[in-house]
């Protein structure tokens, strides 16, 4: 799939999440849904939606910080199951010296909101762990 602002995220590749780009600080990502993304009811698994939102916010934070970031906290509100595909947009709502606040929302192929999230990210030092 490729790197997201220079970050290779193997789990994003495994999930089939693709980076669509960034405009005015808002990052866009998409995953085309198929049977491997389903839960036991055949709906998109909540973990996939959470991963998509985390990477959307994390990539926006990485873009704003100009450096890798890590997720410190994340809250998700699931609102509806998704159909056909999920597209997420992430944005930074406030940035300090090392802490960034972000939010994201995911919509399905019909444009309906599936979930919203907010998160707190920390600018990563070279000795810290991975990218959010």
C-alpha positions in Angstrom: 0.0 0.0 0.0 2.8 2.4 0.8 3.9 4.8 3.4 1.9 7.5 5.1 4.0 10.6 5.5 7.1 8.4 5.5 5.7 6.0 8.1 5.4 2.3 7.0 2.5 0.9 8.9 2.3 -2.9 8.3 -1.0 -3.3 10.1 -2.6 -0.7 7.7 -1.4 -2.8 4.8 -2.8 -5.9 6.4 -6.2 -4.2 6.8 -6.1 -2.8 3.2 -6.1 0.8 4.3 -4.9 3.2 1.7 -3.8 6.8 2.1 -5.7 9.2 -0.2 -3.8 12.4 0.7 -3.9 15.5 2.7 -5.5 18.9 2.0 -5.4 21.9 4.4 -4.1 19.6 7.2 -7.0 17.1 6.8 -5.8 13.5 6.0 -8.0 11.1 4.0 -7.8 7.3 4.1 -10.0 4.5 2.7 -10.6 0.8 3.0 -12.7 -1.1 0.5 -14.7 -3.6 2.6 -14.8 -7.4 1.9 -15.5 -10.5 3.9 -12.1 -10.5 5.7 -13.2 -7.2 7.4 -16.3 -8.7 8.9 -17.3 -9.6 12.5 -19.4 -12.7 13.3 -22.5 -10.8 12.0 -20.9 -10.0 8.7 -20.6 -6.3 9.5 -17.3 -4.4 9.5 -15.4 -5.2 12.6 -15.2 -2.4 15.2 -11.4 -3.0 15.4 -11.1 -2.1 11.7 -13.0 1.1 12.2 -10.9 2.0 15.2 -7.7 1.3 13.3 -8.9 3.5 10.4 -9.8 6.4 12.7 -6.5 6.0 14.7 -4.4 6.2 11.6 -6.4 9.1 10.2 -5.8 11.1 13.4 -2.3 9.9 13.8 -1.4 10.8 10.2 -2.9 14.3 10.7 -0.9 14.7 13.9 2.3 13.4 12.2 1.7 16.0 9.4 1.2 18.8 11.9 4.1 17.8 14.1 6.5 17.1 11.2 7.6 14.1 13.2 6.4 10.6 14.2 3.7 10.5 16.9 2.2 7.9 19.2 -1.4 7.6 20.4 -1.8 8.4 24.1 -5.6 8.2 24.3 -8.5 7.6 21.9 -12.3 7.6 22.2 -14.7 6.3 19.6 -18.4 6.6 19.1 -19.8 3.9 16.8 -22.9 5.2 15.1 -23.8 2.8 12.3 -22.4 -0.2 10.4 -20.6 0.6 7.2 -21.3 -0.6 3.7 -19.0 -1.1 0.6 -16.1 1.1 1.8 -15.0 3.3 4.6 -13.4 6.7 4.2 -11.9 8.6 7.1 -10.8 12.1 7.5 -8.5 13.2 10.4 -7.6 16.6 11.6 -5.6 18.2 14.4 -7.8 20.4 16.6 -5.0 21.8 18.8 -1.2 21.4 18.9 1.2 22.2 21.6 5.0 21.6 21.8 4.7 17.8 22.1 1.0 17.0 22.6 -1.6 17.2 19.8 -5.3 16.8 20.0 -7.1 15.3 16.9 -10.5 14.1 15.7 -11.7 12.0 12.8 -14.8 10.6 11.3 -15.5 7.6 9.1 -18.2 7.5 6.4 -19.4 4.5 4.4 -19.7 4.3 0.6 -23.1 6.0 0.8 -21.6 8.9 2.7 -23.3 8.0 6.0 -21.3 8.6 9.2 -20.2 5.3 10.7 -18.1 6.5 13.6 -16.4 9.5 15.1 -13.2 9.6 17.3 -11.1 11.9 19.3 -7.5 11.3 20.4 -4.4 12.7 22.0 -1.1 12.1 20.4 2.5 12.7 21.5 5.3 13.8 19.3 7.7 10.8 19.4 11.3 10.9 20.4 13.6 8.5 18.5 13.7 6.1 21.5 9.9 5.9 21.8 7.6 3.2 20.2 5.7 3.2 16.9 3.4 5.6 15.0 -0.3 6.0 15.9 
